[in-house]
Amino acid sequence: MEIATLSSKGQITIPISVRKRLKLKSGDKIVIQEENGRFYFDNAAYVAFARVAEAFEGAAEQAGFQSEEEMQEYMQDIRKEVRGY
């Protein structure tokens, strides 16, 4: 268990051991979630990435791609088309 101190401005300093586990650095955003009366902190970038990955789960198969390589080739073709070369 780690303990943080609340400042008069409502700020807390997250202990270094917690920052390392959450892979946080200065300027990073933190998501605070409440569940059953308990609050949880998480790295906002990782939460956003996980939500996007979940939202796109299975989208490549639905679009008809058979492999990751096939999808990457398609994306490269689009980039060439957009850039004009």
Distance bins in CASP14 RR format, pairs under 12 A and 6 or more apart:
PFRMAT RR
TARGET T0000
AUTHOR 0000-0000-0000
RMODE 2
METHOD distances of the structure
MODEL  1
1 15 0 0 0 0 0 1 0 0 0 0 0
1 17 0 0 0 0 0 1 0 0 0 0 0
1 18 0 0 0 0 0 1 0 0 0 0 0
2 12 0 0 0 0 0 1 0 0 0 0 0
2 13 0 0 0 0 0 1 0 0 0 0 0
2 14 0 0 0 0 1 0 0 0 0 0 0
2 15 1 0 1 0 0 0 0 0 0 0 0
2 16 0 0 0 0 1 0 0 0 0 0 0
2 17 1 0 0 1 0 0 0 0 0 0 0
2 18 1 0 1 0 0 0 0 0 0 0 0
2 19 0 0 0 0 0 1 0 0 0 0 0
2 20 0 0 0 0 0 1 0 0 0 0 0
2 21 0 0 0 0 1 0 0 0 0 0 0
2 22 0 0 0 0 0 1 0 0 0 0 0
2 41 0 0 0 0 0 1 0 0 0 0 0
3 12 0 0 0 0 1 0 0 0 0 0 0
3 13 0 0 0 0 0 1 0 0 0 0 0
3 14 0 0 0 0 0 1 0 0 0 0 0
3 15 1 0 0 1 0 0 0 0 0 0 0
3 17 0 0 0 0 0 1 0 0 0 0 0
3 18 0 0 0 0 0 1 0 0 0 0 0
4 10 0 0 0 0 0 1 0 0 0 0 0
4 11 0 0 0 0 1 0 0 0 0 0 0
4 12 1 0 1 0 0 0 0 0 0 0 0
4 13 1 0 1 0 0 0 0 0 0 0 0
4 14 1 0 0 1 0 0 0 0 0 0 0
4 15 1 0 0 1 0 0 0 0 0 0 0
4 16 0 0 0 0 0 1 0 0 0 0 0
4 17 0 0 0 0 0 1 0 0 0 0 0
4 18 0 0 0 0 1 0 0 0 0 0 0
4 19 0 0 0 0 0 1 0 0 0 0 0
4 39 0 0 0 0 0 1 0 0 0 0 0
4 41 0 0 0 0 1 0 0 0 0 0 0
5 11 0 0 0 0 1 0 0 0 0 0 0
5 12 1 0 0 1 0 0 0 0 0 0 0
5 13 1 0 0 1 0 0 0 0 0 0 0
5 14 0 0 0 0 0 1 0 0 0 0 0
5 15 0 0 0 0 0 1 0 0 0 0 0
6 12 1 0 1 0 0 0 0 0 0 0 0
6 13 0 0 0 0 1 0 0 0 0 0 0
6 14 0 0 0 0 0 1 0 0 0 0 0
7 13 0 0 0 0 1 0 0 0 0 0 0
11 30 0 0 0 0 0 1 0 0 0 0 0
12 18 0 0 0 0 0 1 0 0 0 0 0
12 19 0 0 0 0 0 1 0 0 0 0 0
12 30 0 0 0 0 0 1 0 0 0 0 0
12 32 0 0 0 0 0 1 0 0 0 0 0
12 39 0 0 0 0 0 1 0 0 0 0 0
12 41 0 0 0 0 1 0 0 0 0 0 0
13 19 0 0 0 0 1 0 0 0 0 0 0
13 24 0 0 0 0 0 1 0 0 0 0 0
13 26 0 0 0 0 0 1 0 0 0 0 0
14 20 0 0 0 0 1 0 0 0 0 0 0
14 21 0 0 0 0 0 1 0 0 0 0 0
14 22 1 0 0 1 0 0 0 0 0 0 0
14 23 0 0 0 0 0 1 0 0 0 0 0
14 24 1 0 0 1 0 0 0 0 0 0 0
14 25 0 0 0 0 0 1 0 0 0 0 0
14 26 0 0 0 0 0 1 0 0 0 0 0
14 27 0 0 0 0 0 1 0 0 0 0 0
14 28 0 0 0 0 0 1 0 0 0 0 0
14 30 1 0 0 1 0 0 0 0 0 0 0
14 32 0 0 0 0 0 1 0 0 0 0 0
14 41 1 0 0 1 0 0 0 0 0 0 0
14 42 0 0 0 0 0 1 0 0 0 0 0
14 43 0 0 0 0 0 1 0 0 0 0 0
15 21 0 0 0 0 1 0 0 0 0 0 0
15 22 0 0 0 0 0 1 0 0 0 0 0
15 24 0 0 0 0 0 1 0 0 0 0 0
15 41 0 0 0 0 0 1 0 0 0 0 0
16 22 0 0 0 0 0 1 0 0 0 0 0
16 24 0 0 0 0 1 0 0 0 0 0 0
16 25 0 0 0 0 0 1 0 0 0 0 0
16 26 0 0 0 0 0 1 0 0 0 0 0
17 24 0 0 0 0 0 1 0 0 0 0 0
18 24 1 0 0 1 0 0 0 0 0 0 0
18 30 0 0 0 0 0 1 0 0 0 0 0
18 40 0 0 0 0 0 1 0 0 0 0 0
18 41 1 0 0 1 0 0 0 0 0 0 0
18 42 0 0 0 0 0 1 0 0 0 0 0
18 43 0 0 0 0 0 1 0 0 0 0 0
19 25 1 0 0 1 0 0 0 0 0 0 0
19 26 0 0 0 0 1 0 0 0 0 0 0
19 27 0 0 0 0 0 1 0 0 0 0 0
19 28 0 0 0 0 1 0 0 0 0 0 0
19 30 0 0 0 0 1 0 0 0 0 0 0
19 41 0 0 0 0 0 1 0 0 0 0 0
19 43 0 0 0 0 1 0 0 0 0 0 0
20 43 0 0 0 0 0 1 0 0 0 0 0
21 41 0 0 0 0 0 1 0 0 0 0 0
21 42 0 0 0 0 0 1 0 0 0 0 0
21 43 0 0 0 0 1 0 0 0 0 0 0
21 46 0 0 0 0 0 1 0 0 0 0 0
22 28 0 0 0 0 1 0 0 0 0 0 0
22 29 0 0 0 0 0 1 0 0 0 0 0
22 30 1 0 0 1 0 0 0 0 0 0 0
22 31 0 0 0 0 0 1 0 0 0 0 0
22 32 0 0 0 0 0 1 0 0 0 0 0
22 40 0 0 0 0 0 1 0 0 0 0 0
22 41 1 0 0 1 0 0 0 0 0 0 0
22 42 1 0 0 1 0 0 0 0 0 0 0
22 43 1 0 1 0 0 0 0 0 0 0 0
22 44 0 0 0 0 0 1 0 0 0 0 0
22 45 0 0 0 0 0 1 0 0 0 0 0
22 46 0 0 0 0 1 0 0 0 0 0 0
22 47 0 0 0 0 0 1 0 0 0 0 0
23 30 0 0 0 0 0 1 0 0 0 0 0
23 42 0 0 0 0 0 1 0 0 0 0 0
23 43 1 0 1 0 0 0 0 0 0 0 0
23 44 0 0 0 0 0 1 0 0 0 0 0
23 45 0 0 0 0 1 0 0 0 0 0 0
23 46 1 0 0 1 0 0 0 0 0 0 0
23 49 0 0 0 0 0 1 0 0 0 0 0
24 30 1 0 0 1 0 0 0 0 0 0 0
24 31 0 0 0 0 0 1 0 0 0 0 0
24 41 0 0 0 0 1 0 0 0 0 0 0
24 42 0 0 0 0 1 0 0 0 0 0 0
24 43 1 0 1 0 0 0 0 0 0 0 0
24 44 0 0 0 0 1 0 0 0 0 0 0
24 45 0 0 0 0 1 0 0 0 0 0 0
24 46 0 0 0 0 1 0 0 0 0 0 0
25 43 0 0 0 0 1 0 0 0 0 0 0
25 45 0 0 0 0 0 1 0 0 0 0 0
27 43 0 0 0 0 0 1 0 0 0 0 0
27 44 0 0 0 0 0 1 0 0 0 0 0
27 45 0 0 0 0 0 1 0 0 0 0 0
28 41 0 0 0 0 0 1 0 0 0 0 0
28 42 0 0 0 0 0 1 0 0 0 0 0
28 43 1 0 0 1 0 0 0 0 0 0 0
28 44 1 0 0 1 0 0 0 0 0 0 0
28 45 1 0 0 1 0 0 0 0 0 0 0
28 46 0 0 0 0 1 0 0 0 0 0 0
28 47 0 0 0 0 0 1 0 0 0 0 0
28 48 0 0 0 0 0 1 0 0 0 0 0
29 41 0 0 0 0 0 1 0 0 0 0 0
29 42 0 0 0 0 0 1 0 0 0 0 0
29 43 1 0 0 1 0 0 0 0 0 0 0
29 44 1 1 0 0 0 0 0 0 0 0 0
29 45 1 0 0 1 0 0 0 0 0 0 0
29 46 0 0 0 0 0 1 0 0 0 0 0
29 47 0 0 0 0 1 0 0 0 0 0 0
29 48 0 0 0 0 1 0 0 0 0 0 0
30 39 0 0 0 0 0 1 0 0 0 0 0
30 40 0 0 0 0 0 1 0 0 0 0 0
30 41 1 0 1 0 0 0 0 0 0 0 0
30 42 1 0 0 1 0 0 0 0 0 0 0
30 43 1 0 0 1 0 0 0 0 0 0 0
30 44 1 0 1 0 0 0 0 0 0 0 0
30 45 0 0 0 0 1 0 0 0 0 0 0
30 46 0 0 0 0 0 1 0 0 0 0 0
30 47 0 0 0 0 1 0 0 0 0 0 0
30 48 0 0 0 0 0 1 0 0 0 0 0
31 39 0 0 0 0 0 1 0 0 0 0 0
31 40 0 0 0 0 1 0 0 0 0 0 0
31 41 1 0 0 1 0 0 0 0 0 0 0
31 42 1 0 1 0 0 0 0 0 0 0 0
31 43 1 0 0 1 0 0 0 0 0 0 0
31 44 1 0 1 0 0 0 0 0 0 0 0
31 45 0 0 0 0 1 0 0 0 0 0 0
31 46 0 0 0 0 1 0 0 0 0 0 0
31 47 1 0 1 0 0 0 0 0 0 0 0
31 48 0 0 0 0 1 0 0 0 0 0 0
31 49 0 0 0 0 0 1 0 0 0 0 0
31 50 0 0 0 0 0 1 0 0 0 0 0
31 51 0 0 0 0 0 1 0 0 0 0 0
32 38 0 0 0 0 0 1 0 0 0 0 0
32 39 1 0 1 0 0 0 0 0 0 0 0
32 40 1 0 0 1 0 0 0 0 0 0 0
32 41 1 0 1 0 0 0 0 0 0 0 0
32 42 0 0 0 0 1 0 0 0 0 0 0
32 43 0 0 0 0 0 1 0 0 0 0 0
32 44 0 0 0 0 1 0 0 0 0 0 0
32 47 0 0 0 0 0 1 0 0 0 0 0
33 39 1 0 0 1 0 0 0 0 0 0 0
33 40 1 0 1 0 0 0 0 0 0 0 0
33 41 0 0 0 0 1 0 0 0 0 0 0
33 42 1 0 0 1 0 0 0 0 0 0 0
33 44 0 0 0 0 0 1 0 0 0 0 0
33 47 0 0 0 0 1 0 0 0 0 0 0
34 40 1 0 0 1 0 0 0 0 0 0 0
34 41 0 0 0 0 0 1 0 0 0 0 0
35 42 0 0 0 0 0 1 0 0 0 0 0
40 47 0 0 0 0 0 1 0 0 0 0 0
41 47 0 0 0 0 0 1 0 0 0 0 0
42 48 0 0 0 0 0 1 0 0 0 0 0
42 49 0 0 0 0 0 1 0 0 0 0 0
42 50 0 0 0 0 1 0 0 0 0 0 0
42 51 0 0 0 0 0 1 0 0 0 0 0
43 49 0 0 0 0 1 0 0 0 0 0 0
43 50 0 0 0 0 0 1 0 0 0 0 0
44 50 0 0 0 0 0 1 0 0 0 0 0
44 51 0 0 0 0 0 1 0 0 0 0 0
45 51 0 0 0 0 0 1 0 0 0 0 0
45 52 0 0 0 0 0 1 0 0 0 0 0
46 52 0 0 0 0 0 1 0 0 0 0 0
46 53 0 0 0 0 0 1 0 0 0 0 0
47 53 0 0 0 0 0 1 0 0 0 0 0
47 54 0 0 0 0 0 1 0 0 0 0 0
48 54 0 0 0 0 0 1 0 0 0 0 0
48 55 0 0 0 0 0 1 0 0 0 0 0
49 55 0 0 0 0 0 1 0 0 0 0 0
49 56 0 0 0 0 0 1 0 0 0 0 0
50 56 0 0 0 0 0 1 0 0 0 0 0
50 57 0 0 0 0 0 1 0 0 0 0 0
51 57 0 0 0 0 0 1 0 0 0 0 0
52 59 0 0 0 0 0 1 0 0 0 0 0
53 59 0 0 0 0 0 1 0 0 0 0 0
53 60 0 0 0 0 0 1 0 0 0 0 0
56 62 0 0 0 0 1 0 0 0 0 0 0
56 63 0 0 0 0 0 1 0 0 0 0 0
56 71 0 0 0 0 0 1 0 0 0 0 0
58 64 0 0 0 0 0 1 0 0 0 0 0
58 65 0 0 0 0 1 0 0 0 0 0 0
58 71 0 0 0 0 0 1 0 0 0 0 0
59 65 0 0 0 0 1 0 0 0 0 0 0
59 71 0 0 0 0 1 0 0 0 0 0 0
60 66 0 0 0 0 1 0 0 0 0 0 0
60 67 0 0 0 0 1 0 0 0 0 0 0
60 68 1 0 0 1 0 0 0 0 0 0 0
60 69 0 0 0 0 0 1 0 0 0 0 0
60 70 0 0 0 0 1 0 0 0 0 0 0
60 71 1 0 1 0 0 0 0 0 0 0 0
60 72 0 0 0 0 0 1 0 0 0 0 0
60 74 0 0 0 0 1 0 0 0 0 0 0
60 75 0 0 0 0 0 1 0 0 0 0 0
61 67 0 0 0 0 0 1 0 0 0 0 0
61 68 0 0 0 0 0 1 0 0 0 0 0
61 70 0 0 0 0 0 1 0 0 0 0 0
61 71 0 0 0 0 1 0 0 0 0 0 0
62 71 0 0 0 0 0 1 0 0 0 0 0
63 70 0 0 0 0 0 1 0 0 0 0 0
63 71 1 0 0 1 0 0 0 0 0 0 0
63 74 0 0 0 0 1 0 0 0 0 0 0
63 75 0 0 0 0 0 1 0 0 0 0 0
64 70 0 0 0 0 1 0 0 0 0 0 0
64 71 0 0 0 0 1 0 0 0 0 0 0
64 74 0 0 0 0 1 0 0 0 0 0 0
65 71 1 0 1 0 0 0 0 0 0 0 0
65 72 0 0 0 0 1 0 0 0 0 0 0
65 73 0 0 0 0 1 0 0 0 0 0 0
65 74 1 0 0 1 0 0 0 0 0 0 0
65 75 0 0 0 0 0 1 0 0 0 0 0
66 73 0 0 0 0 0 1 0 0 0 0 0
66 74 0 0 0 0 0 1 0 0 0 0 0
67 73 0 0 0 0 1 0 0 0 0 0 0
67 74 0 0 0 0 0 1 0 0 0 0 0
68 74 0 0 0 0 0 1 0 0 0 0 0
68 75 0 0 0 0 0 1 0 0 0 0 0
69 75 0 0 0 0 0 1 0 0 0 0 0
69 76 0 0 0 0 0 1 0 0 0 0 0
70 76 0 0 0 0 0 1 0 0 0 0 0
70 77 0 0 0 0 0 1 0 0 0 0 0
71 77 0 0 0 0 0 1 0 0 0 0 0
71 78 0 0 0 0 0 1 0 0 0 0 0
72 78 0 0 0 0 0 1 0 0 0 0 0
72 79 0 0 0 0 0 1 0 0 0 0 0
73 79 0 0 0 0 0 1 0 0 0 0 0
73 80 0 0 0 0 0 1 0 0 0 0 0
74 80 0 0 0 0 0 1 0 0 0 0 0
74 81 0 0 0 0 0 1 0 0 0 0 0
75 81 0 0 0 0 0 1 0 0 0 0 0
75 82 0 0 0 0 0 1 0 0 0 0 0
76 82 0 0 0 0 0 1 0 0 0 0 0
76 83 0 0 0 0 0 1 0 0 0 0 0
76 85 0 0 0 0 0 1 0 0 0 0 0
77 83 0 0 0 0 0 1 0 0 0 0 0
77 84 0 0 0 0 0 1 0 0 0 0 0
77 85 0 0 0 0 0 1 0 0 0 0 0
78 84 0 0 0 0 0 1 0 0 0 0 0
79 85 0 0 0 0 1 0 0 0 0 0 0
END
